[in-house]
Amino acid sequence: MAPPTAPLNLDVEAISGICGSISIAAWVVVFSPQIIENFRRSSADGLSVPFIILWLLGDVFNILGAVLQGVLPTMLILAIYYTIADFVLLAQCFYYKGFTWKDELPTPKPKQPSVVVGEPTERTGLLNGHLEERERRGSGWSHLNPSVPLVSEPPVTPSPTPTRLQAVIWNLVAVLMVCVAGVLGWLLSRQYSNSQPDSSADGNTPSFDVWGQIFGWLCALLYLGSRLPQLLLNWRRKSTEGVSILFFLFACLGNLTYVLSIFAYEPHCARSRCQPGEAQRIYGRYILVNSSWLAGSLGTLLLDLGIFAQFFIYSGDDSEDEYDEAIEDGDTSIDDRRLDDRPLLQRASSGLP
């Protein structure tokens, strides 16, 4: 028979544990939407290469700082996982863009001019345009047979893109699922910790390591600098196409809950009862030890808000470009059908097969 579970008490320590667990769940899946987006589009034009490189360097210094500062083993494992995921994103960029360190704007595809078939001149061959037009339409001499019906091929319609409301609902559901997974993870870890013997509170006093702090601040600066190339690339392209919004949603969720888990800290005094001002000193020292990680998370959270603003600003332009391309494709197919559906005598007089 399973032992009865302890009553749910949402104190400061529980809030910190829930936020930390949600942060871990968000950071576990943060890279998946962008990796899938690059694979789906067979392109990484939306990602900035310096953005990934700086993020990778930040994760490397995060590992060094975590080892020297003596954080939890789970955080160290996650830091190593982030580094591996960074290598995957960087490999995608090099595979689709080539081995380059710079962000080059993709060259726009040249529009195919509409084919106008007229009378041959002294500069064109007698059958030059006729053969190309017949080959382009895929029509043969069977159209001259009155027993064969003339059926024009239906235009290829692109798959419908989800509306903005559908995209918002899907993103909210994904974020909610991550939050639920984090809460469930905290409940499981809480049941496991309740079955373990209580450890002394003497080891809970935060320690200060100089090299750990140096690597932590280098990590924060690299995280802050990594967002600037992505913001610049979006501004130069005037588009966020190819960038997964879930990528930055999960990053914001992970940073926000990580900051909350740090602030929601309950000091543990050496004795059973804290002396006057002892709890404040322990809490201040704890915040000071984690100040570099707080600065990196809060700073990237603010810069990610700028990327969200670009999503909303450029989303209308992206939809208009897709609409214009669809209209152009539709006009081309309509012109082809008009050429094919003309009577036989008119096509013969114009030189068409």
N, C-alpha and C positions, 0 to 999 in steps of 0.2 A: 504494500500500500504506500502510495507516494506521500511524503510528508506535507502537511498543510503549508501553503505559501504565506509569506509574511504580508501584512496589510500594506496597501499601496500608500506610501507617504511621500508626497511631492515636496520635499524640502529642497534646500539650495543644492545639496549634493546630488539629488535625483535629477534636478533640472540640468545641472552640468553634465551628468551622465547621458541624459536623453539628447541634449544638443551635440555632445561629442559623438554619440553613436550615429545620429543623423548626418553629421559631417563626414564620418568615415564612409557611410553608405553613398553619399553624394560623390565623394572623391573616388570611390571604386568604379563608378559608372561614368565619370565625367568625360573620359576620352572616347567612349564607345560611339556616341552620336556623330562626332566629327570623323572618326575612322570609317564608319559606315557611309557617311555622306561622300567622302572622297572616293570610296570604292564604288558607290552607286553612280557617281558622275564620271568616273574614270579621269578625274582631274583634281588638282589641289591648288587651282588658281586663286581661290578665295582666302587661303591661308598665307600669312606672311612668314617667310623662312626665318628672318631674325627673331620674330616672335617665338617660334618653336625653339630656336637655339638658346635664347636667353632664358626661356622657361626651363629648358634642360639643364643649363648651368645652375639655375636657382635650385632645382631639385637635387643636384649633386652637392651643393653647399648645404642644403637642408639635411641630407644624410650625414655629412660631416658634423654639422652642428648638433644633430640629434644624438649622434654617438658620444660626442664630448660632453653634452649637457646631461646625458643620462635620462632620456625620455623613456616612455613605455615601449616595450618590444613591438607592440602592434603598430605604433606610429613609425617605428623604424622600418618595419616590413612594408607599410604603405608608401613610405618615401622611396623605397627601392622599386616598388610597383609603379609609382609615378614615373620614375626614370626610364623603366622599360617601355611604358606607353609613349613617352616622349620620343624614344628612338623609333617606335613604329610610325608615329606621325611624321617625323623627319625623313624616314625612309620613303614614305608615300610622297612627300614633297620632292625629294630627289628623283624618284621614279617617274612621276608625272611631269615635273618641270625640267628635269635635268639637273646635273650637279652645279648649282648656282647658289650664291649667298645673297643675291640681290632680288628684290621684288620687281619684276618687269610686268608692265601692263600687257594683258593679252591683246594681240592684234585683232581688230574686228574682222569678221568674215566678209569677204567681198560679195556683194549682192549680184546674183546672176541676172544679166540683162534679159529682158523679154525677147524672145525670138520672133523676128518679123521676117517672113518669107515673101519676097517679091519677085519681080521679073529679073532674070539674070542680066548682068551688065558685062562690059568688056573686062572688068576686073574680077569677076567671079566665074566659076565653072557652070556648065549647063545643069549638072546634076548635083552640085555641091550641097546646097541648102535642102534640096528635096530628100536626099538620102539621110541627112542628119535629122530632118524633121520626122521622117518615117521611123527611123531608128529610135528617136527620143520617145515617140508615142507608142512604139512597139506594134504599129499597125502593119499589116502586110497586104498583099494583093487580094486577100479574101474579102476585103471590104468592097471590092468591085463586083462581087458575086451577089446578085439580088436575093438569093436564097439564104444568105448569111446575114442575120440581123446585126446592125451596127450598135454595139453596146459599149459605151464609154466606161472606163474604170472609175469607180467611186474614189473621191479624194481621201487621202490618208488623214484621219482626224487624230490629233494628239490626245493622250490620256488627260482627263480633266484634272486640273490642279486643285488641291483643297482650298476652300475659302479661308479667309482670315479667322472667322469664328471657329471653324473646325481645327485650324492649327492651334489656336489659343486653348481650346478644350483638350486637345491631345497633349500639349505641353503641360497643362495643369495636372492632368491625370498622371503623367510621367513623374512630375515633382511630388505629387501626393503619394505615389507608390514608393518612391525613395524614402519619404518621411515615415511611412508605415513600416518599411523594412528597418529603418533605424530604430524606431520605437520597439519593434519586436526583438531586435538584437540587444537592446538595453534590458528588456525584460528577461531574456535568456541569461545574459551576463549577471543580472541581479540575483536570479535564482542560484546561479553557480557560486557567486560570492557569499550568499547567505549560508551555503553548505560548508564553506571553508572557515577555519578558525580565524578570529579577529587578530589582525596584526597590530603591533604597537604603533602609536602615533608619533614616536620619535623620528621615524624615517620619513615622515611627511613634510618636514621642513625643507623648503626649496633651497637648492644650492646654487652657487654662482661660479661659472667656469668662464675664464677670460676668452680662450680660444673658441669655445662654444658660442659665446656672444658675438665674437668677430664673424664667424661663419654665418651665424643667424642674421646679422645685419647685412652681410653681403648677399645672402639669400633674399632678404626683403628688397634690397635695391634692384636685384635682377628681376624679381617678380614685378616690381613697379615699372621698370624699363621695358619689360617684354610687351606690355599692352600698347605702348606708343607706336611701334611699327605696324601693328594690326589696325590701329585707329587711322594711321596715315595711309595705309593701303586702301582701306575702305573709302577714305575721302578722295583719294586719287581715282579710284575706279567709279566713284559715285554709285556704289552698289555693295551689297552684302551677300550677293549670290555665291554659293559654295561654302558659306560659313553656317554651321548648324547653331541655331539659337539655343538648343538644349545644351550644347557644349558650354555656353556661358551661363545658362540658367543653373546648371549643376555646380559650376564653379562659384557662382554667387551664393547658392545655398550652402555649399561647403564652407566658404569663408565666413558667412554670417553666423552659422551655427557654431563654427570653431571659435569665433570671437566671444559668442555668448557662453560657451562652455568654459572659457578662460575667466571671464568676469564672474561667472557663477561659481565661485570658489569659497569653500568654507574652511577657514583656518583651524588647524588642530594644534592646540598648545601642548607643551611638554608635560604639564601636570593635568590632572582631571579638571581643574578649574583655571581659566585664564586669568593672568594678572592684569591690572588696569593698563590698557594700551598695548598689551602683548598681541592680541588678535589683529589689531590694525597694522602693527609692524610686520607680522607674518604675511598679511595680505598684500601690503605694499611691496615687500620683498618678492613675493610671488609674481606680482604684476611686472616688476622690474626685470625679473629673470625672463619673462615671456614677452617683453616689450618689442623685441625685434619681430617675433611672429605675429604680434598684434598689429604692428605697423604694416607689415607685408600684407596681411589679410584685409585690413581696413582700406589700405591704399588701392589694392587691386579691386576691391569691391566698388570703390568710387569710380575707378577707371572703367570697370565693366558697365556701369550705368551709362557712360558715354557710348559704349558699343551698342547698348540697347537703344539709345537714342538714334544711332545710325540705322539700326534695323527698321525703326518706325519711319525715319525720314526717307530712306531709299527703297522701302518696300513698294511704294507706289510707282517709282520709276522702273523697278524690275518687272512689275506686272504689266506696265504699259509696253515695255520692250517685248515681252512674250506675246502680248496681244497684237502688236504690230507685225511680228514675225508670222503669227497665225494668219493675219489678214493678207499678208503678201503671198503666203503659200496658197491661201484660198483663191486669191485673184489669179495666180498662175494656173491653178487647176481649172478655174472657170474659163479662162482664155483657151486652154487646151480643149475643153469640151465644146466650146463654140466652134473651134476650127474643125473638130471631128464631126460635129452634128450638122454641118452645112450640107446642102444637097450635093450630089455627085458632080453635077455640071458646074456648080460654082467652084468646087475644089479643083476640078480639071482646068477651069479657066484661069485660076490663080496659080497654077503650076504645082499644087499639092498632089501627092499620090492618092 
